[in-house]
Amino acid sequence: MTVKYVLSIIIVTLLASCATNPASKDKDFVLMSEKAELALGLKLAQQYNQQLPLLDEKDPLAVFVNEVGQRVATVADRPELFYHFRVVDNATINAFALPGGHIYIHRGLLNYLNSEAELAAVLAHEIGHVTARHAVQRYTQIQAYQLGMMVTSIFVPMQGTSNLTNLLAASFISGYGRKQESQADALALKYIPKAGYDPQAVEQLLTTLKRIEDIDKKERKDVGDKVVEYHGAFASHPETQKRISETHQQAEVLHGNGLINHQRMLSALDGYPYGDNPEQGSVVGQRFLHPGLNLQLKFPKRWVIKNTPQAVTARIRQKKVYFELSIKALSKRRTAAKLLESIFPKRHIEGLTSSTVMGYPSAHARIKASAPHVSEAYIDATVWLKGSQAFLLFMWAPRNDIYQYEADFKAIRNSLKFYDEKKSGGIPRIALHIWKKGDSWSSLERQSHQILGRFTADRIAALNGMDLTQKPNDGYIIKTVK
């Protein structure tokens, strides 16, 4: 195959791929027909629906989200499409759209919404990605890259390009480029007034996202982590403050007398978990509770705890002292001691002892080895076996400092016990509260025993679309966490 032949393919393909964008009415160069777009969206939705933790479509919150989404979709630029709205049951603050009208919103983002109009704003933004065919534009960029690589591959043998398809699928979750995100904001401002909602909700939504971003940075700085740009909701969106300014200017020319429905949104969220699905465990103040695994842990006050699908992690503020609890699937039977010896070189293991943890066979040792963030560490390691699962509890610090933290390590190990909902309480859930005279965000933080950690007051204020300098009127219904 000659370079001239490949280039002719590229030119012919591009010239034959001019289409009118349904939202902007501009001419776009795209390499995917609408039929292919809908087929790709359906295929990806089937995969995501199997992989993501979704609320049942009959769940009241899922029904509410679908109702609002369908109302907005009927006034959008591609009303002939069948739109599908699903709720991802985890704490991530995100929403995303697949090609052809498959839209997902995470419960973590829903928790921070304070009106039906704000929910409409989120869904209208994602509908905007669909109507403007942003997924097709992304596909075209990747296809153009592949065509370009055909020229290169004549001279340099190339590996398979199937990873580009995986990149395309992942990009729908992480977001689009700045121009496309700004266009989706503009389309949201176009659609929600037509659906009967207050367009000011778009700016209110973005302001809340900015507050969450600022709190996340504040927490990372407090714990000693490197402060980087926001990676939660709308990770690749334009700078949030810039988006707020742009939507404010556009919304000023629109009528702001549409539906808001503050109380309906709060009633829809009442009783749902604040954090992850209970099956994934939950951080409650200085404790980690996991009803599904029937265990709980308590950390000294100076520790900051984080729960992820892969592991529970923690660290002491501003110190290189860390904790991790993870689970390993076993393929064959072995003792806890033998398992430890298979993880670390035997010569690095000190004081290996066997015992039990919550009645399960266990082993404990100190290991001299490297560890994440600490090249020369002492690792306090405990493993216990439960059927075909091994629980790995590792705590580590620089070798020269290990003796300063032994008391903390021992306290955490000794706090490990079975979960008892009656004694330990349940996972954090959204609860409604009528603001009364004398209330403050700090008083709500104290009443909750800092249920959301060091910055509970900031989080509760942000849950209600405010910061610490603002407060609602007496008698106003707000969200709190209990």
C-alpha positions in Angstrom: 0.0 0.0 0.0 1.5 3.4 -1.0 1.4 6.6 0.9 -0.4 8.3 -2.0 -3.1 5.6 -1.9 -3.6 5.9 1.9 -3.8 9.7 1.6 -6.4 9.4 -1.1 -8.5 7.3 1.2 -8.3 9.9 4.0 -9.2 12.8 1.7 -12.2 10.9 0.1 -13.5 9.8 3.5 -13.3 13.3 4.9 -15.0 14.9 1.9 -17.8 12.3 2.0 -18.5 12.8 5.7 -20.0 16.3 6.0 -23.1 16.4 8.1 -25.4 19.0 9.7 -25.1 19.1 13.5 -28.6 18.7 15.0 -27.9 21.2 17.8 -25.7 23.9 16.3 -26.9 23.5 12.6 -23.3 23.9 11.6 -21.5 21.5 9.1 -19.5 18.9 10.9 -17.0 16.5 9.5 -17.9 13.1 11.1 -17.0 9.5 10.3 -20.0 7.9 11.9 -23.6 7.7 10.6 -26.5 8.1 13.0 -27.3 4.4 12.6 -23.8 3.6 13.7 -24.0 6.1 16.5 -27.2 4.5 17.9 -25.7 1.0 17.6 -22.6 2.0 19.5 -24.6 3.7 22.2 -26.7 0.6 22.7 -23.7 -1.7 22.8 -21.9 0.4 25.4 -25.0 0.9 27.5 -25.5 -2.9 27.7 -21.9 -3.2 28.9 -22.1 -0.4 31.4 -25.4 -1.6 32.8 -23.7 -4.9 33.7 -20.6 -3.3 35.1 -21.9 -0.3 37.0 -23.7 -0.4 40.4 -27.1 0.9 39.2 -30.2 1.6 41.2 -33.1 -0.5 40.0 -35.2 1.4 37.5 -38.2 1.1 39.8 -36.3 2.7 42.7 -38.1 6.0 43.7 -35.0 8.1 43.1 -34.4 6.5 39.7 -38.0 7.0 38.8 -37.7 10.7 39.7 -34.5 11.2 37.7 -36.1 9.5 34.7 -39.2 11.7 34.9 -37.2 14.9 35.0 -34.9 13.7 32.2 -37.8 12.8 29.9 -39.4 16.2 30.5 -36.2 17.9 29.3 -35.6 15.4 26.4 -38.9 16.2 24.8 -37.8 19.8 24.1 -34.3 19.0 23.0 -33.0 19.1 19.5 -33.3 15.4 18.9 -36.7 14.5 20.4 -37.1 11.5 18.1 -34.5 9.6 20.2 -35.4 7.3 23.0 -33.6 8.6 26.1 -32.6 6.4 29.0 -31.7 7.8 32.4 -30.0 5.7 35.0 -28.6 6.4 38.5 -25.1 5.0 39.4 -25.3 3.9 43.1 -22.0 5.3 44.4 -20.5 8.5 45.9 -18.8 9.8 42.8 -19.7 13.3 41.8 -20.2 12.8 38.1 -22.7 12.4 35.2 -22.0 11.3 31.7 -23.8 10.5 28.4 -23.2 7.7 25.9 -24.1 8.1 22.2 -27.7 7.9 21.3 -29.3 9.1 24.5 -28.1 6.8 27.3 -27.4 9.1 30.3 -26.1 8.3 33.7 -25.9 10.4 36.9 -24.1 9.3 40.1 -25.9 9.4 43.4 -23.0 11.4 44.8 -23.9 14.3 42.5 -27.6 13.9 43.2 -26.9 14.4 47.0 -25.5 17.9 46.3 -28.5 19.1 44.2 -31.0 21.4 45.9 -33.9 21.6 43.5 -35.6 19.8 40.7 -34.4 22.6 38.4 -30.7 21.8 39.3 -31.4 18.1 38.4 -32.9 19.3 35.1 -29.7 21.4 34.5 -27.4 18.4 34.9 -29.5 16.2 32.7 -30.0 19.0 30.1 -26.2 19.3 30.0 -25.8 15.6 29.3 -28.6 15.7 26.7 -26.7 18.5 25.1 -23.8 16.2 24.5 -26.1 13.8 22.8 -27.9 16.3 20.6 -24.7 18.0 19.5 -23.3 14.5 18.7 -20.1 15.1 20.8 -19.5 11.4 21.0 -19.5 11.2 17.2 -17.0 14.1 17.0 -14.8 12.2 19.5 -15.1 9.1 17.5 -14.1 11.0 14.3 -11.0 12.4 16.1 -9.9 8.9 17.0 -10.7 7.5 13.5 -8.6 10.3 12.0 -5.8 9.4 14.2 -6.1 5.8 13.1 -6.1 6.8 9.4 -3.0 9.0 10.1 -1.3 6.0 11.7 -1.9 4.0 8.5 0.6 6.2 6.8 3.2 5.7 9.6 2.6 2.0 9.7 3.9 1.7 6.2 7.3 2.5 7.5 7.0 1.6 11.2 5.2 -1.7 12.1 2.3 -0.8 14.5 0.7 -2.7 17.3 -3.1 -3.3 17.3 -5.2 -0.2 17.6 -8.1 -1.8 19.6 -7.0 0.2 22.6 -8.3 3.3 20.8 -11.8 1.9 21.0 -11.4 1.4 24.7 -10.2 5.0 25.0 -13.3 6.2 23.2 -15.5 4.3 25.7 -13.6 5.6 28.7 -13.7 9.2 27.4 -17.5 9.3 27.6 -17.3 8.9 31.4 -14.4 11.4 31.9 -15.9 14.1 29.8 -15.2 16.1 26.6 -13.1 19.0 25.6 -13.6 22.6 26.8 -15.4 23.7 23.6 -17.8 20.8 23.8 -18.5 21.2 27.5 -19.2 25.0 27.1 -21.6 24.1 24.2 -23.4 21.6 26.5 -23.8 24.3 29.1 -25.3 26.6 26.5 -27.7 23.9 25.4 -28.7 23.3 29.0 -29.6 27.0 29.2 -31.6 26.5 26.0 -33.5 23.4 27.0 -34.5 23.9 30.7 -36.6 27.0 30.2 -38.4 25.2 27.4 -39.1 22.4 29.8 -40.5 24.9 32.3 -37.5 25.1 34.7 -35.6 28.1 36.1 -32.5 28.7 34.0 -30.6 30.2 37.0 -30.3 26.5 38.1 -27.4 26.0 35.7 -25.3 28.7 37.5 -26.3 27.4 40.9 -25.2 23.9 39.9 -21.8 25.1 38.7 -21.4 27.2 41.9 -22.0 24.0 44.0 -19.5 22.1 41.9 -16.9 24.8 42.5 -17.5 24.6 46.3 -17.0 20.9 46.2 -13.8 21.4 44.2 -12.5 23.9 46.8 -13.4 21.6 49.7 -11.6 18.7 48.1 -8.5 20.8 47.6 -8.7 22.0 51.2 -8.9 18.4 52.5 -6.0 17.3 50.4 -3.9 20.2 51.6 -4.8 19.4 55.2 -3.8 15.8 55.0 -0.6 16.5 53.2 -1.4 15.2 49.7 -0.3 17.1 46.6 -3.0 19.5 45.6 -3.9 19.0 41.9 -6.8 20.1 39.7 -10.2 18.8 40.4 -10.8 15.2 39.2 -14.4 14.5 40.3 -17.4 15.7 38.4 -16.8 16.8 34.8 -13.1 16.1 35.1 -12.1 17.5 31.7 -14.6 20.4 31.8 -13.4 24.0 31.4 -12.4 25.8 34.6 -15.5 25.9 36.8 -15.2 29.6 37.6 -15.1 30.4 33.9 -18.1 28.3 33.2 -20.0 30.1 36.0 -19.2 33.5 34.5 -20.3 32.3 31.0 -23.6 30.8 32.2 -24.3 33.9 34.4 -24.0 36.2 31.4 -26.2 33.9 29.2 -28.8 33.3 32.0 -29.3 37.1 32.6 -31.2 37.5 29.3 -33.5 34.6 30.1 -36.6 34.6 32.2 -36.0 33.2 35.7 -39.6 32.4 36.7 -39.6 28.7 35.9 -40.0 25.8 38.3 -37.5 25.3 41.1 -39.1 22.6 43.4 -36.6 22.7 46.2 -38.6 20.5 48.6 -39.4 17.8 46.0 -35.7 17.3 45.3 -34.9 17.0 49.0 -37.7 14.6 49.6 -36.4 12.4 46.8 -33.0 12.2 48.5 -34.2 11.7 52.1 -32.9 8.4 53.5 -30.4 7.6 50.7 -26.8 6.9 51.6 -24.5 9.9 51.6 -21.4 8.0 50.5 -20.9 4.7 48.7 -23.4 1.8 48.5 -23.5 0.1 51.9 -22.1 -3.0 50.3 -18.8 -1.1 49.7 -18.5 0.0 53.4 -18.5 3.5 54.7 -16.4 6.0 56.6 -18.2 7.4 59.7 -16.1 10.0 61.5 -13.1 8.1 62.7 -14.6 4.7 62.0 -14.8 2.4 59.0 -18.0 0.3 58.9 -18.6 -2.6 56.5 -21.9 -4.4 57.1 -21.4 -6.7 54.1 -18.0 -7.9 55.4 -19.3 -7.8 59.0 -16.3 -5.8 60.3 -15.4 -2.3 61.7 -12.3 -0.4 62.5 -11.6 2.8 64.5 -8.7 5.2 63.9 -7.1 7.7 66.3 -8.2 11.3 65.7 -5.2 12.4 63.7 -5.8 9.8 60.9 -7.7 10.6 57.7 -9.6 7.7 56.2 -10.6 7.0 52.6 -12.8 4.2 51.2 -12.3 3.1 47.6 -13.7 0.0 45.8 -10.2 -1.5 45.9 -9.2 -0.9 49.5 -9.7 1.2 52.7 -6.7 3.6 53.0 -5.7 6.1 55.7 -2.8 8.2 56.7 -1.8 10.6 59.5 -2.1 14.2 58.5 1.1 15.7 57.2 3.1 12.5 58.0 4.4 9.6 55.8 2.4 7.1 57.9 -0.1 4.9 56.1 -2.7 2.2 56.4 -4.4 -0.1 53.9 -6.9 -2.9 54.2 -7.6 -5.0 51.1 -9.0 -8.4 50.2 -7.2 -11.1 48.2 -8.9 -14.0 46.5 -7.2 -17.4 47.3 -6.8 -20.2 44.8 -5.6 -22.8 47.3 -5.6 -23.4 51.0 -2.6 -22.3 53.1 -1.9 -20.9 56.5 -1.9 -17.2 57.2 1.8 -17.4 58.0 2.6 -19.0 54.7 0.5 -16.4 52.9 2.6 -13.6 54.5 5.7 -15.4 53.5 4.5 -15.6 49.9 3.9 -11.8 49.8 7.2 -10.7 51.3 10.7 -12.2 51.1 11.2 -14.4 54.1 14.5 -12.7 55.0 12.6 -9.4 55.5 10.0 -10.8 57.9 10.6 -10.2 61.6 8.6 -11.7 64.6 6.1 -13.8 62.7 3.4 -15.1 65.0 0.1 -16.9 64.4 -3.1 -16.2 66.2 -6.8 -15.4 65.4 -8.6 -12.3 64.4 -12.3 -12.3 65.1 -12.1 -16.0 65.4 -10.3 -16.5 62.0 -6.8 -17.8 61.6 -4.3 -15.0 61.3 -0.6 -14.1 61.3 1.2 -10.9 62.3 4.7 -9.7 61.6 6.8 -6.7 60.9 8.5 -6.4 57.5 11.5 -4.4 56.5 10.8 -3.4 52.9 9.8 -0.6 50.6 6.2 0.6 50.5 4.1 3.2 48.7 5.4 6.7 49.4 8.2 5.3 51.7 11.2 3.7 50.1 12.6 2.4 53.4 9.7 1.4 55.6 8.7 -0.9 58.4 5.4 -2.5 57.6 3.2 -3.7 60.4 1.3 -6.6 58.6 -1.7 -8.6 59.7 -3.5 -11.2 57.5 -6.5 -13.3 58.4 -8.3 -16.0 56.4 -12.0 -16.2 55.9 -12.9 -19.1 53.5 -11.4 -18.4 50.1 -10.6 -14.8 51.0 -7.5 -13.3 52.7 -7.8 -9.9 54.5 -4.5 -7.9 54.3 -4.1 -5.2 56.9 -0.8 -3.2 56.4 0.4 -0.2 58.2 3.7 1.4 57.6 6.1 4.3 58.4 9.7 5.3 57.7 12.0 2.8 59.6 13.6 5.5 61.7 10.2 6.7 62.9 8.3 3.4 63.4 8.5 3.5 67.2 6.6 6.8 67.3 3.5 5.2 65.7 3.4 1.7 67.3 0.7 2.9 69.7 -1.5 4.0 66.8 -0.9 0.8 64.9 -1.8 -1.3 68.0 -4.9 0.7 68.6 -6.1 0.3 65.0 -5.5 -3.5 65.1 -7.2 -3.9 68.5 -10.3 -1.9 67.2 -11.0 -4.5 64.6 -14.3 -6.3 65.5 -17.6 -7.5 64.1 -20.0 -4.9 62.9 -23.0 -4.4 65.1 -25.6 -2.0 63.7 -27.4 -1.5 67.1 -24.2 -0.5 68.9 -22.2 1.0 66.0 -25.0 2.7 64.1 -25.7 2.6 60.4 -23.9 4.2 57.5 -24.3 8.0 56.9 -27.6 8.9 55.2 -29.2 12.1 54.0 -31.7 13.4 56.5 -34.0 16.5 56.3 -33.7 19.2 59.0 -35.8 22.3 59.5 -33.4 25.2 60.1 -34.3 27.0 63.4 -33.0 30.0 65.2 -29.6 29.3 66.7 -28.6 26.7 64.1 -25.3 27.0 62.4 -23.2 24.7 60.2 -20.8 24.3 63.1 -23.6 23.2 65.4 -24.8 20.6 62.9 -21.2 19.4 62.6 -21.1 19.0 66.4 -24.4 17.2 66.6 -23.2 14.7 63.9 -19.9 14.1 65.8 -18.0 15.2 62.6 -19.6 12.4 60.7 -18.0 13.6 57.4 -14.6 14.2 58.9 -12.7 17.3 59.7 -14.6 19.5 57.3 -18.1 18.3 58.1 -19.5 21.8 58.4 -18.2 22.8 54.9 -19.7 19.6 53.4 -23.1 20.1 55.0 -23.2 23.7 53.8 -22.2 22.7 50.3 -24.9 20.0 50.4 -27.3 22.8 50.7 -25.8 25.0 48.0 -24.1 27.4 50.5 -20.7 28.1 52.0 -19.9 28.7 55.7 -20.6 32.4 55.4 -24.2 31.8 54.3 -27.2 30.4 56.1 -30.9 29.7 55.3 -33.9 31.5 56.8 -35.5 30.0 59.9 -38.0 27.3 58.9 -36.2 26.4 55.7 -35.8 22.7 55.0 -32.2 21.6 54.5 -30.2 18.4 54.1 -27.9 17.0 56.8 -26.2 13.7 57.3 -27.0 11.2 60.1 
